[in-house]
């Protein structure tokens, strides 16, 4: 009798276990319909570096081109005060990711849940490898807009204060700008200059004066055209190696001759500066220069005396 009761209880227990397992299988089939294969698909780990994760949490989904490919595994601070987010994604999606792909934190739905969207990257970039780190960017949120607006308002307030101070100085007559605005002479001079300019333009339009004739006469235009044509012909002759000027420019021997002459002149000047030769002695030796000047003066005196008293030096006789 006892064995029969025990067997009956064990039979009911087995039936209950089978029914429970069947319910679990049916529930999983309903909840994960179409995703059974992904539950057992191989996964790999990649990372992304952020300055601010905007409230991202572990387990937040990771999307690529609008398709969920994984989830956030871990969020850690680094020594460089950045935040590294580790992600577990399906291995078969790694082939579509590039080194320059970006990881951006976006908002999912109206409740403000965060998720990571990975961009495709460029075609020229190398493929992403297991364990690589992507560059992360955050979404511009209302708080960021408010902070930027507050900074802009503060800057605008400073500008208004500076403008008020500037206008106050003008009202008091301080500074050059105030004098320029309040001085009647400046206004009168400006008005006179405007009037003179208007008269000059009227004269030009009416054909009066040399400038008007210069602008309106066809001969002036023709002369300018001829001059431009001649300049063009001159430039073409230079380029086609016609004429002496171009040969002087293009001929290498002319440059070599000038260079040789320049080198010789440098050598001569160097010898003169060092006191070598007659010219060097004449320039460097003050005593020799003085004696030469004395000799020249005496020679001039002798020539002058000979001209004035030729009989003193020359005697003439017929017989």
C-alpha positions, 0 to 999 in steps of 0.5 A: 500500500505504501509503495503504491502511494509513493509511485502515484506521487512520483507519477504526479511529480513527473507529470508536473515537471513535464507540464512546467517544462512545456509551459517554459518552452512555449513561453520562450517560443512566444517571447523569442520567436525568430530570435532563438538562433541569436540566443546561441549565436557567438558574440565578441566584445568591442569598446567605445570611449566617451566623455559623458555617457548621458545616463547610459546603463549596463544592459542598454541595447547596441544598434547598427543601422537600426538593427539591435546587434548587442548590449552594453556589458560594462561602464568603467572610468579610465585614468585619462578621465574618460569613460570606456563602455564595453559592448557585447555584439554578434560576431557576424556584424563585425564585418560591417564595422570600420575603424572610423565607425562612431558610437553615439549615445541616443535616446530611445522612446519618450521615457529617455532610455539610452542606447548606442548607435554605431555608424557604418564608417567609410568604405576606405577604412580598415575593418574593426577587430575584436577588442578595438575601441571606437570614438564615442559622441553624445547626443545634444540634449535639452540641458546642453542647449540650455547651458549654451543659451545661458552662456550666450545670454551672459556674453550678450549681457557683457556686450550690452554693458560695453555698448552702454559704456561706449554710448555714455562716453559719446554723450559726454564727448569723450574720445575721438568718435564723440568729437567726430559725431559732435563737431559741426566742422566734421559734418560741414567738411564731409558735406563739402567733400560730398558736394565736390565729388558730386560736381566732379562726377557731373563734369565727367558725365557731361564730357567736361575736363581732361579726365572726361575726355580721357575716358570718353575718347576712343583714341585713348582706348585704341592707344591702350589696346595698341600698347597692350598688343605691343607688350604682348609681342615683346613678351612673346619675342622674349619667350621665343628667343628672338632679339638681343635682350632675350639672348642676354637673359637666356645665354649661359655664357653671358652669365659666366663672363659676368661671373668671371669679371665679378670674381676678378674685380673682387680679387683686385679689390682684395689686393688693394685692400691688403695694400698690394701693388701700386694702387694698394700702396697708394690707398693704404700708405698715407705717406706715399699718398702725401708725397704723390700729392706734393710731387703733383703740386710741384709739377703743376707749379713748374708747368705754370712757371714754364708757361709764364717764363719760357725764356728762363728754361729755353734759349733760342738763337738763330746764329 
